[in-house]
Amino acid sequence: MTIKPLADRVVIKMEEAEETTKSGIVLAGSAKEKPQVASIVAVGPGGMVDGNQIDMYVKVGDKVITSKYSGTEVKIDGEEYTIVRQSDILAVVE
Protein backbone atom coordinates (compact mmCIF):
# COMPACT_ATOMS: atom_id res chain seq x y z
CA MET A 1 0.00 0.00 0.00
CA THR A 2 1.29 3.49 -0.78
CA ILE A 3 0.34 6.87 0.62
CA LYS A 4 -0.41 9.70 -1.80
CA PRO A 5 -0.75 13.03 0.07
CA LEU A 6 -3.15 15.69 -1.19
CA ALA A 7 -2.62 19.44 -1.69
CA ASP A 8 0.28 20.84 0.39
CA ARG A 9 0.74 17.77 2.56
CA VAL A 10 3.96 15.75 2.92
CA VAL A 11 4.41 12.19 4.26
CA ILE A 12 7.51 11.83 6.44
CA LYS A 13 9.15 8.97 8.32
CA MET A 14 10.77 10.02 11.59
CA GLU A 15 14.39 9.09 12.29
CA GLU A 16 14.96 6.77 15.26
CA ALA A 17 15.64 8.49 18.60
CA GLU A 18 19.10 8.16 20.08
CA GLU A 19 19.33 5.34 22.61
CA THR A 20 22.60 6.49 24.17
CA THR A 21 23.95 9.91 25.07
CA LYS A 22 27.29 11.22 23.78
CA SER A 23 28.86 10.14 27.08
CA GLY A 24 27.59 6.55 26.61
CA ILE A 25 24.62 6.52 29.02
CA VAL A 26 21.82 4.25 27.78
CA LEU A 27 18.41 5.98 27.89
CA ALA A 28 15.16 4.35 28.96
CA GLY A 29 12.27 4.51 26.49
CA SER A 30 10.50 7.27 28.42
CA ALA A 31 13.64 9.44 28.59
CA LYS A 32 14.13 9.63 24.83
CA GLU A 33 13.22 12.87 23.12
CA LYS A 34 10.76 12.76 20.27
CA PRO A 35 12.84 13.02 17.08
CA GLN A 36 12.45 16.11 14.92
CA VAL A 37 14.50 14.97 11.92
CA ALA A 38 12.61 12.99 9.28
CA SER A 39 12.93 11.71 5.73
CA ILE A 40 10.31 12.66 3.14
CA VAL A 41 8.50 9.63 1.71
CA ALA A 42 5.87 11.35 -0.47
CA VAL A 43 4.96 14.91 -1.49
CA GLY A 44 1.56 16.27 -2.49
CA PRO A 45 1.05 18.20 -5.74
CA GLY A 46 0.59 21.64 -4.15
CA GLY A 47 -1.90 23.86 -5.98
CA MET A 48 -4.60 26.12 -4.58
CA VAL A 49 -5.00 25.84 -0.81
CA ASP A 50 -7.37 28.25 0.97
CA GLY A 51 -7.29 30.56 -2.06
CA ASN A 52 -3.48 30.75 -2.20
CA GLN A 53 -1.18 29.12 -4.75
CA ILE A 54 1.16 26.69 -2.94
CA ASP A 55 4.38 25.53 -4.63
CA MET A 56 6.10 22.49 -3.17
CA TYR A 57 9.73 23.18 -2.24
CA VAL A 58 10.61 19.78 -0.79
CA LYS A 59 11.09 16.50 -2.61
CA VAL A 60 11.12 12.79 -1.81
CA GLY A 61 14.34 11.81 -0.06
CA ASP A 62 14.99 15.20 1.60
CA LYS A 63 15.85 15.14 5.31
CA VAL A 64 13.84 17.78 7.13
CA ILE A 65 13.29 19.22 10.59
CA THR A 66 9.65 19.53 11.66
CA SER A 67 7.79 21.16 14.51
CA LYS A 68 8.01 18.90 17.55
CA TYR A 69 4.39 17.76 17.77
CA SER A 70 3.04 18.61 14.32
CA GLY A 71 1.17 16.39 11.92
CA THR A 72 -0.96 13.30 12.07
CA GLU A 73 0.65 9.96 12.85
CA VAL A 74 -0.53 6.96 10.82
CA LYS A 75 0.53 3.31 10.76
CA ILE A 76 0.43 1.47 7.43
CA ASP A 77 1.78 -2.04 6.83
CA GLY A 78 3.53 -1.97 10.22
CA GLU A 79 5.42 1.27 9.44
CA GLU A 80 4.76 4.55 11.23
CA TYR A 81 4.49 7.73 9.16
CA THR A 82 3.53 11.32 9.91
CA ILE A 83 1.52 13.51 7.52
CA VAL A 84 2.34 17.21 7.85
CA ARG A 85 1.67 20.38 5.90
CA GLN A 86 4.65 21.80 4.07
CA SER A 87 4.37 24.87 6.33
CA ASP A 88 5.08 22.61 9.37
CA ILE A 89 8.53 21.81 7.95
CA LEU A 90 11.03 24.19 9.50
CA ALA A 91 14.18 23.39 7.51
CA VAL A 92 15.85 21.03 5.05
CA VAL A 93 18.96 19.30 6.39
CA GLU A 94 21.80 19.21 3.85
N, CA, C and O atoms as a GROMACS GRO file, in nm:
protein
  376
    1MET      N    1   0.085  -0.117   0.000
    1MET     CA    2   0.000   0.000   0.000
    1MET      C    3   0.090   0.125   0.000
    1MET      O    4   0.192   0.128   0.069
    2THR      N    5   0.053   0.225  -0.077
    2THR     CA    6   0.129   0.349  -0.078
    2THR      C    7   0.041   0.464  -0.032
    2THR      O    8  -0.081   0.457  -0.038
    3ILE      N    9   0.105   0.569   0.015
    3ILE     CA   10   0.034   0.687   0.062
    3ILE      C   11   0.057   0.797  -0.040
    3ILE      O   12   0.171   0.826  -0.076
    4LYS      N   13  -0.051   0.859  -0.086
    4LYS     CA   14  -0.041   0.970  -0.180
    4LYS      C   15  -0.103   1.093  -0.113
    4LYS      O   16  -0.226   1.104  -0.107
    5PRO      N   17  -0.020   1.187  -0.062
    5PRO     CA   18  -0.075   1.303   0.007
    5PRO      C   19  -0.145   1.399  -0.090
    5PRO      O   20  -0.111   1.404  -0.208
    6LEU      N   21  -0.240   1.473  -0.039
    6LEU     CA   22  -0.315   1.569  -0.119
    6LEU      C   23  -0.267   1.710  -0.089
    6LEU      O   24  -0.212   1.737   0.018
    7ALA      N   25  -0.289   1.800  -0.182
    7ALA     CA   26  -0.262   1.944  -0.169
    7ALA      C   27  -0.119   1.971  -0.120
    7ALA      O   28  -0.023   1.926  -0.183
    8ASP      N   29  -0.105   2.043  -0.009
    8ASP     CA   30   0.028   2.084   0.040
    8ASP      C   31   0.080   1.993   0.150
    8ASP      O   32   0.162   2.034   0.231
    9ARG      N   33   0.032   1.869   0.151
    9ARG     CA   34   0.074   1.777   0.256
    9ARG      C   35   0.196   1.694   0.213
    9ARG      O   36   0.218   1.671   0.094
   10VAL      N   37   0.273   1.651   0.314
   10VAL     CA   38   0.396   1.575   0.292
   10VAL      C   39   0.394   1.456   0.389
   10VAL      O   40   0.360   1.472   0.506
   11VAL      N   41   0.431   1.337   0.340
   11VAL     CA   42   0.441   1.219   0.426
   11VAL      C   43   0.588   1.204   0.464
   11VAL      O   44   0.676   1.199   0.378
   12ILE      N   45   0.614   1.195   0.595
   12ILE     CA   46   0.751   1.183   0.644
   12ILE      C   47   0.763   1.060   0.733
   12ILE      O   48   0.665   1.015   0.792
   13LYS      N   49   0.884   1.009   0.742
   13LYS     CA   50   0.915   0.897   0.832
   13LYS      C   51   1.020   0.949   0.928
   13LYS      O   52   1.129   0.988   0.887
   14MET      N   53   0.987   0.948   1.057
   14MET     CA   54   1.077   1.002   1.159
   14MET      C   55   1.201   0.914   1.174
   14MET      O   56   1.194   0.792   1.162
   15GLU      N   57   1.314   0.980   1.200
   15GLU     CA   58   1.439   0.909   1.229
   15GLU      C   59   1.426   0.848   1.369
   15GLU      O   60   1.351   0.899   1.452
   16GLU      N   61   1.498   0.741   1.394
   16GLU     CA   62   1.496   0.677   1.526
   16GLU      C   63   1.562   0.768   1.629
   16GLU      O   64   1.660   0.835   1.599
   17ALA      N   65   1.508   0.770   1.750
   17ALA     CA   66   1.564   0.849   1.860
   17ALA      C   67   1.693   0.785   1.908
   17ALA      O   68   1.708   0.662   1.904
   18GLU      N   69   1.784   0.867   1.954
   18GLU     CA   70   1.910   0.816   2.008
   18GLU      C   71   1.884   0.734   2.133
   18GLU      O   72   1.805   0.774   2.219
   19GLU      N   73   1.950   0.619   2.144
   19GLU     CA   74   1.933   0.534   2.261
   19GLU      C   75   2.043   0.555   2.364
   19GLU      O   76   2.029   0.514   2.479
   20THR      N   77   2.152   0.619   2.323
   20THR     CA   78   2.260   0.649   2.417
   20THR      C   79   2.300   0.795   2.403
   20THR      O   80   2.288   0.853   2.295
   21THR      N   81   2.347   0.853   2.512
   21THR     CA   82   2.395   0.991   2.507
   21THR      C   83   2.537   0.992   2.454
   21THR      O   84   2.597   0.886   2.438
   22LYS      N   85   2.592   1.111   2.427
   22LYS     CA   86   2.729   1.122   2.378
   22LYS      C   87   2.829   1.065   2.477
   22LYS      O   88   2.936   1.020   2.438
   23SER      N   89   2.795   1.067   2.606
   23SER     CA   90   2.886   1.014   2.708
   23SER      C   91   2.868   0.863   2.729
   23SER      O   92   2.937   0.804   2.811
   24GLY      N   93   2.774   0.800   2.655
   24GLY     CA   94   2.759   0.655   2.661
   24GLY      C   95   2.650   0.605   2.754
   24GLY      O   96   2.639   0.485   2.775
   25ILE      N   97   2.570   0.693   2.812
   25ILE     CA   98   2.462   0.652   2.902
   25ILE      C   99   2.344   0.603   2.819
   25ILE      O  100   2.299   0.672   2.727
   26VAL      N  101   2.295   0.483   2.850
   26VAL     CA  102   2.182   0.425   2.778
   26VAL      C  103   2.053   0.484   2.835
   26VAL      O  104   2.032   0.485   2.956
   27LEU      N  105   1.966   0.534   2.746
   27LEU     CA  106   1.841   0.598   2.789
   27LEU      C  107   1.726   0.499   2.791
   27LEU      O  108   1.717   0.411   2.706
   28ALA      N  109   1.640   0.513   2.890
   28ALA     CA  110   1.516   0.435   2.896
   28ALA      C  111   1.420   0.490   2.791
   28ALA      O  112   1.434   0.604   2.747
   29GLY      N  113   1.322   0.410   2.752
   29GLY     CA  114   1.227   0.451   2.649
   29GLY      C  115   1.157   0.582   2.679
   29GLY      O  116   1.135   0.662   2.589
   30SER      N  117   1.122   0.606   2.806
   30SER     CA  118   1.050   0.727   2.842
   30SER      C  119   1.140   0.850   2.845
   30SER      O  120   1.091   0.963   2.843
   31ALA      N  121   1.271   0.831   2.850
   31ALA     CA  122   1.364   0.944   2.859
   31ALA      C  123   1.407   0.996   2.722
   31ALA      O  124   1.468   1.102   2.712
   32LYS      N  125   1.374   0.921   2.617
   32LYS     CA  126   1.414   0.963   2.483
   32LYS      C  127   1.330   1.081   2.437
   32LYS      O  128   1.210   1.088   2.464
   33GLU      N  129   1.395   1.175   2.368
   33GLU     CA  130   1.322   1.287   2.312
   33GLU      C  131   1.255   1.244   2.183
   33GLU      O  132   1.305   1.158   2.111
   34LYS      N  133   1.142   1.303   2.154
   34LYS     CA  134   1.076   1.276   2.027
   34LYS      C  135   1.164   1.333   1.916
   34LYS      O  136   1.204   1.449   1.923
   35PRO      N  137   1.196   1.253   1.814
   35PRO     CA  138   1.284   1.302   1.708
   35PRO      C  139   1.217   1.412   1.626
   35PRO      O  140   1.095   1.413   1.609
   36GLN      N  141   1.298   1.504   1.575
   36GLN     CA  142   1.245   1.611   1.492
   36GLN      C  143   1.298   1.603   1.350
   36GLN      O  144   1.252   1.676   1.262
   37VAL      N  145   1.395   1.514   1.326
   37VAL     CA  146   1.450   1.498   1.192
   37VAL      C  147   1.378   1.381   1.126
   37VAL      O  148   1.360   1.276   1.187
   38ALA      N  149   1.337   1.401   1.000
   38ALA     CA  150   1.261   1.299   0.928
   38ALA      C  151   1.302   1.296   0.782
   38ALA      O  152   1.360   1.392   0.730
   39SER      N  153   1.271   1.185   0.716
   39SER     CA  154   1.292   1.171   0.573
   39SER      C  155   1.158   1.182   0.503
   39SER      O  156   1.058   1.129   0.551
   40ILE      N  157   1.156   1.251   0.390
   40ILE     CA  158   1.031   1.266   0.314
   40ILE      C  159   1.009   1.142   0.230
   40ILE      O  160   1.097   1.098   0.156
   41VAL      N  161   0.888   1.084   0.243
   41VAL     CA  162   0.850   0.963   0.171
   41VAL      C  163   0.764   0.996   0.050
   41VAL      O  164   0.776   0.932  -0.054
   42ALA      N  165   0.677   1.096   0.062
   42ALA     CA  166   0.587   1.135  -0.047
   42ALA      C  167   0.552   1.283  -0.033
   42ALA      O  168   0.546   1.337   0.078
   43VAL      N  169   0.528   1.348  -0.148
   43VAL     CA  170   0.496   1.491  -0.149
   43VAL      C  171   0.369   1.512  -0.231
   43VAL      O  172   0.354   1.456  -0.340
   44GLY      N  173   0.278   1.594  -0.178
   44GLY     CA  174   0.156   1.627  -0.249
   44GLY      C  175   0.185   1.719  -0.368
   44GLY      O  176   0.296   1.770  -0.382
   45PRO      N  177   0.085   1.741  -0.452
   45PRO     CA  178   0.105   1.820  -0.574
   45PRO      C  179   0.107   1.972  -0.553
   45PRO      O  180   0.144   2.046  -0.644
   46GLY      N  181   0.069   2.019  -0.434
   46GLY     CA  182   0.059   2.164  -0.414
   46GLY      C  183  -0.072   2.214  -0.475
   46GLY      O  184  -0.174   2.145  -0.466
   47GLY      N  185  -0.070   2.332  -0.535
   47GLY     CA  186  -0.190   2.386  -0.597
   47GLY      C  187  -0.257   2.491  -0.511
   47GLY      O  188  -0.192   2.553  -0.426
   48MET      N  189  -0.386   2.511  -0.533
   48MET     CA  190  -0.460   2.612  -0.458
   48MET      C  191  -0.504   2.556  -0.323
   48MET      O  192  -0.573   2.454  -0.316
   49VAL      N  193  -0.462   2.623  -0.216
   49VAL     CA  194  -0.500   2.584  -0.081
   49VAL      C  195  -0.549   2.710  -0.010
   49VAL      O  196  -0.474   2.806   0.005
   50ASP      N  197  -0.674   2.710   0.031
   50ASP     CA  198  -0.737   2.825   0.097
   50ASP      C  199  -0.723   2.952   0.014
   50ASP      O  200  -0.701   3.060   0.069
   51GLY      N  201  -0.736   2.940  -0.118
   51GLY     CA  202  -0.729   3.056  -0.206
   51GLY      C  203  -0.589   3.105  -0.238
   51GLY      O  204  -0.575   3.206  -0.307
   52ASN      N  205  -0.486   3.036  -0.191
   52ASN     CA  206  -0.348   3.075  -0.220
   52ASN      C  207  -0.279   2.966  -0.300
   52ASN      O  208  -0.300   2.847  -0.277
   53GLN      N  209  -0.196   3.008  -0.396
   53GLN     CA  210  -0.118   2.912  -0.475
   53GLN      C  211  -0.001   2.861  -0.390
   53GLN      O  212   0.078   2.941  -0.339
   54ILE      N  213   0.010   2.730  -0.373
   54ILE     CA  214   0.116   2.669  -0.294
   54ILE      C  215   0.208   2.591  -0.388
   54ILE      O  216   0.164   2.500  -0.458
   55ASP      N  217   0.337   2.628  -0.389
   55ASP     CA  218   0.438   2.553  -0.463
   55ASP      C  219   0.511   2.465  -0.365
   55ASP      O  220   0.541   2.507  -0.253
   56MET      N  221   0.541   2.343  -0.405
   56MET     CA  222   0.610   2.249  -0.317
   56MET      C  223   0.761   2.266  -0.334
   56MET      O  224   0.814   2.256  -0.445
   57TYR      N  225   0.829   2.293  -0.223
   57TYR     CA  226   0.973   2.318  -0.224
   57TYR      C  227   1.055   2.199  -0.178
   57TYR      O  228   1.178   2.200  -0.190
   58VAL      N  229   0.990   2.097  -0.126
   58VAL     CA  230   1.061   1.978  -0.079
   58VAL      C  231   1.037   1.864  -0.177
   58VAL      O  232   0.941   1.867  -0.254
   59LYS      N  233   1.125   1.764  -0.172
   59LYS     CA  234   1.109   1.650  -0.262
   59LYS      C  235   1.133   1.521  -0.184
   59LYS      O  236   1.188   1.523  -0.074
   60VAL      N  237   1.092   1.410  -0.242
   60VAL     CA  238   1.112   1.279  -0.181
   60VAL      C  239   1.261   1.256  -0.159
   60VAL      O  240   1.342   1.282  -0.247
   61GLY      N  241   1.295   1.208  -0.040
   61GLY     CA  242   1.434   1.181  -0.006
   61GLY      C  243   1.501   1.289   0.076
   61GLY      O  244   1.604   1.265   0.138
   62ASP      N  245   1.443   1.411   0.078
   62ASP     CA  246   1.499   1.520   0.160
   62ASP      C  247   1.491   1.483   0.307
   62ASP      O  248   1.395   1.418   0.350
   63LYS      N  249   1.590   1.524   0.385
   63LYS     CA  250   1.585   1.514   0.531
   63LYS      C  251   1.541   1.650   0.581
   63LYS      O  252   1.598   1.752   0.541
   64VAL      N  253   1.442   1.652   0.667
   64VAL     CA  254   1.384   1.778   0.713
   64VAL      C  255   1.371   1.781   0.865
   64VAL      O  256   1.372   1.677   0.931
   65ILE      N  257   1.358   1.901   0.918
   65ILE     CA  258   1.329   1.922   1.059
   65ILE      C  259   1.186   1.975   1.067
   65ILE      O  260   1.151   2.071   0.998
   66THR      N  261   1.105   1.912   1.153
   66THR     CA  262   0.965   1.953   1.166
   66THR      C  263   0.938   2.009   1.305
   66THR      O  264   1.020   1.994   1.396
   67SER      N  265   0.824   2.073   1.319
   67SER     CA  266   0.779   2.116   1.451
   67SER      C  267   0.765   1.992   1.538
   67SER      O  268   0.731   1.885   1.488
   68LYS      N  269   0.790   2.006   1.666
   68LYS     CA  270   0.801   1.890   1.755
   68LYS      C  271   0.677   1.801   1.757
   68LYS      O  272   0.689   1.679   1.750
   69TYR      N  273   0.559   1.858   1.768
   69TYR     CA  274   0.439   1.776   1.777
   69TYR      C  275   0.340   1.805   1.665
   69TYR      O  276   0.219   1.807   1.686
   70SER      N  277   0.392   1.829   1.545
   70SER     CA  278   0.304   1.861   1.432
   70SER      C  279   0.263   1.735   1.358
   70SER      O  280   0.327   1.630   1.370
   71GLY      N  281   0.158   1.746   1.281
   71GLY     CA  282   0.117   1.639   1.193
   71GLY      C  283   0.026   1.536   1.254
   71GLY      O  284  -0.009   1.541   1.372
   72THR      N  285  -0.010   1.441   1.170
   72THR     CA  286  -0.096   1.330   1.207
   72THR      C  287  -0.019   1.201   1.188
   72THR      O  288   0.031   1.174   1.079
   73GLU      N  289  -0.008   1.122   1.294
   73GLU     CA  290   0.065   0.996   1.285
   73GLU      C  291  -0.027   0.887   1.235
   73GLU      O  292  -0.141   0.874   1.280
   74VAL      N  293   0.023   0.808   1.138
   74VAL     CA  294  -0.053   0.696   1.082
   74VAL      C  295   0.038   0.573   1.078
   74VAL      O  296   0.160   0.586   1.070
   75LYS      N  297  -0.023   0.455   1.083
   75LYS     CA  298   0.053   0.331   1.076
   75LYS      C  299  -0.002   0.250   0.960
   75LYS      O  300  -0.120   0.214   0.958
   76ILE      N  301   0.085   0.221   0.862
   76ILE     CA  302   0.043   0.147   0.743
   76ILE      C  303   0.144   0.035   0.720
   76ILE      O  304   0.264   0.059   0.715
   77ASP      N  305   0.094  -0.086   0.705
   77ASP     CA  306   0.178  -0.204   0.683
   77ASP      C  307   0.288  -0.216   0.788
   77ASP      O  308   0.400  -0.255   0.755
   78GLY      N  309   0.257  -0.184   0.913
   78GLY     CA  310   0.352  -0.197   1.022
   78GLY      C  311   0.454  -0.084   1.032
   78GLY      O  312   0.536  -0.085   1.124
   79GLU      N  313   0.451   0.012   0.942
   79GLU     CA  314   0.542   0.127   0.944
   79GLU      C  315   0.468   0.250   0.993
   79GLU      O  316   0.351   0.270   0.960
   80GLU      N  317   0.537   0.332   1.072
   80GLU     CA  318   0.476   0.455   1.123
   80GLU      C  319   0.520   0.574   1.040
   80GLU      O  320   0.640   0.593   1.016
   81TYR      N  321   0.424   0.653   0.995
   81TYR     CA  322   0.449   0.773   0.916
   81TYR      C  323   0.378   0.891   0.982
   81TYR      O  324   0.288   0.873   1.064
   82THR      N  325   0.420   1.012   0.945
   82THR     CA  326   0.353   1.132   0.991
   82THR      C  327   0.318   1.214   0.868
   82THR      O  328   0.401   1.231   0.778
   83ILE      N  329   0.195   1.264   0.863
   83ILE     CA  330   0.152   1.351   0.752
   83ILE      C  331   0.148   1.493   0.805
   83ILE      O  332   0.075   1.522   0.900
   84VAL      N  333   0.226   1.582   0.743
   84VAL     CA  334   0.234   1.721   0.785
   84VAL      C  335   0.209   1.812   0.666
   84VAL      O  336   0.221   1.771   0.551
   85ARG      N  337   0.174   1.936   0.694
   85ARG     CA  338   0.167   2.038   0.589
   85ARG      C  339   0.308   2.085   0.561
   85ARG      O  340   0.395   2.081   0.649
   86GLN      N  341   0.332   2.130   0.440
   86GLN     CA  342   0.465   2.180   0.407
   86GLN      C  343   0.505   2.295   0.500
   86GLN      O  344   0.623   2.311   0.530
   87SER      N  345   0.409   2.374   0.545
   87SER     CA  346   0.437   2.487   0.633
   87SER      C  347   0.484   2.442   0.772
   87SER      O  348   0.541   2.522   0.846
   88ASP      N  349   0.461   2.314   0.810
   88ASP     CA  350   0.508   2.261   0.937
   88ASP      C  351   0.655   2.219   0.931
   88ASP      O  352   0.716   2.190   1.034
   89ILE      N  353   0.712   2.215   0.810
   89ILE     CA  354   0.853   2.181   0.795
   89ILE      C  355   0.934   2.308   0.818
   89ILE      O  356   0.912   2.410   0.751
   90LEU      N  357   1.026   2.301   0.912
   90LEU     CA  358   1.103   2.419   0.950
   90LEU      C  359   1.228   2.438   0.867
   90LEU      O  360   1.267   2.552   0.839
   91ALA      N  361   1.293   2.328   0.826
   91ALA     CA  362   1.418   2.339   0.751
   91ALA      C  363   1.449   2.209   0.679
   91ALA      O  364   1.400   2.102   0.716
   92VAL      N  365   1.532   2.219   0.575
   92VAL     CA  366   1.585   2.103   0.505
   92VAL      C  367   1.727   2.083   0.553
   92VAL      O  368   1.805   2.178   0.555
   93VAL      N  369   1.761   1.961   0.592
   93VAL     CA  370   1.896   1.930   0.639
   93VAL      C  371   1.980   1.887   0.519
   93VAL      O  372   1.943   1.795   0.446
   94GLU      N  373   2.093   1.956   0.499
   94GLU     CA  374   2.180   1.921   0.385
   94GLU      C  375   2.306   1.854   0.431
   94GLU      O  376   2.391   1.819   0.349
   0.00000   0.00000   0.00000
